[in-house]
Amino acid sequence: MQMNLRSSVLWITRTAVMTALLVTVQFLTASLGTQYVTGSAVNLLLAVSALIFGPTTGFTVAVISPLCAFLVGVGPAFPPLIPFISLGNFIFILVWFFLGLPGKGNLSRTVKRSVYVITPIAAAVAKSLALYAGVVLLAVPYILELNEKQSEMFSLMFSYPQLVTALIGGSLAAAAAPTLKKALKSGVQ
């Protein structure tokens, strides 16, 4: 029972820290005024959450971070976008879970490297398609009440930049995660 409680507290702590880190990074990079920096950093932290701390942390951070970001004023400008962004993030982690999370048996080093090349691409494509379908094809024309200029801006924001930022963030995570995981394991006594 005590070990189960310890594991639960550790999971809650890791998930809270990763969520807070993600929202803080959004807050700090928002002043740069570029979606590419903020989006890449968000995707990096989403993938790292799953790769380092496991899929349940990754899924939880993916789903709750857009709401947390909205609540502190750095997230989506319109609350109806939160579920679509959460879904896109969830799909991003889902692809990482099925294709790229370590511990999937005794794979050769070459296969593991191939997985870490393919997974960021597949995850980025899946996330960007989900966001495009949800925001551009559904929310912008049917849910949000936007003028023409706002509609064009949101349609652009949730098109190819989502693919680019997910590719950058996922690729950085794939490169950094093995080293981060080793560092964290060596630091745990």
N, C-alpha and C positions, 0 to 999 in steps of 0.2 A: 504494500500500500504506500509506504514512504517513497519508494523508487518511482511509482506511478505519479505521485504528487510532484516529486522533483522533476520528472520528465515533462509534466504538464506546465509547471512554472517556467521551466527552461524554454519550452515551445512558445508560451505566451510572451516571454521576455524577448526572445529572438524576433518573433513576428512584430511585436510593438516597436522594437528598435529599427527593424528594416522599414516599417511603414513610416516611422518618424524621420528616418534618414531620407527616404524617397520624397516626402513632402518638403523637408528642409532643402533638399537639392532643387526641387521645383521653385521654391521661394527664392533661393539664392541666384538661380540662373534666369529667372523671369525678367530681371532687370536688364539682361543682355538683349532681350527683345528678339531672340531667334528660336524658333520652334526646333531647329535642328540640334542645338546644344541641349535644351531641356528634354526634348523627346528621346534623344540618344541616352542621356543620363538616366531617365526613367526606365527605359528598356534594359539598360545595363543592370540597374538595381533589381528590377523584376526577375531577370534571369539569374542573377547572383543569389537572390533569395531562395530560389528553387534549387539551384546547383549546390549551394553550400549548406543550406538548412533543411532541404527536403521539399517535396511537392506540396505538403499541406501548408507550410509557411509561404511558399511561392503563390499558391492559389489564394490564400487569405490576403496577402499583401496586394495581389493583383486586383482583387475584388473591392477591398475597402479603401485603398489609397485614393481613388478618384473622389470618393465621398469626403475623406479627410482633407484632401487638397481643396475641395470646394468650400468646406467649412472654415478653413483658414484663409480663404480668398486667393488661392493660387491655382485652383483647378478650373474645371469647365465653367464658362460664364452662364450657362443655362442648366438648371438642375435636371431637365429631361435627358440631357446627354450623359449623365452619370452611368445609367445602366448600360448604355452602348459602349462606353469606354471601359467599364468593368468587364463586359463580355469580351471585348477585344483583348484586354490584358489576360483574361482567363484562358482564352484560346492560345495566346502566345505561350503561356506556361504549360498548357495541355500538350502542345506540340513538343516542347522541351521534355515533358514527362515521358511521352511515348517514344521519342527519338533520341534524346540526348542526355538524359540523366545518367550519371555514372552508377555502377553497381548492377548492370544488366548482364551478369555472368562474366565468364572469362573470355573477354574479347582481346584480340591481338592489338598491339599498339597502333598498327596501321588502320585497323577498323575503327578504333576509338578516335583517332585523328580525323578519319573520314566523317564520322558521326558529328564531330565538333565543327566540321565545315558545312555539312548538309543541314544540320539542325537550325543554325541561325537563319539560313535562307528560308527554309520551310516555315519556321515560326514567324518570320517577318511577313512572308506572303500571306499566311493564314490570318494574322492579326490585321494587316492592312486591308484585306478583302472584307473581313468582318466589320471593321470600322467604316469602310466605304459603303457597304450595304446598309449598315445601321444608321449612320449619320447622313450620308449624302443622298441615299436613295429613299430613306424612310423619314428620319427626323427633320431634315431641312424642308422637304416639300409638304409633309403632312402633320408634323407635331409642333415644330417651332414656328412662331410668327415673326418672320424676318423680312426686311425689305430686300430688294434685289441685290444691293451691294453686300449686305450681310450674308445673304444666301451664297453668293459667289465666293466670299471669303471663307465661309465654313466648308463649302464644297472643295475648295483648294486645300485648306488645312487638313482635311480628312481624306485626301487622295494620295498622290505619290510621296509627299513628305512622311507619311506614316510608314511607308515601306522603307524609305531611306533611314529614318531614325531607328526603326526596329532592327534593320540590318547592322547598323553601326553598334547599337547597344548590345545586341545579341552576339556579334563578333567579338566585341571587347570582353563580354562575359565569358565566352568560350575560351578566350586566351588567358584571362585572369583567374578563372575559377579553380583550376587545378592547383595553382600556387597558393591562392588564398586558403583553400581547403587544407593543404599541407601545413601552412603557417598556423592556422587555427588549431589543428590537431597537435602540433608540437608545443603549442602554448598551453594546452589543457593538461593539467597534472592529474 
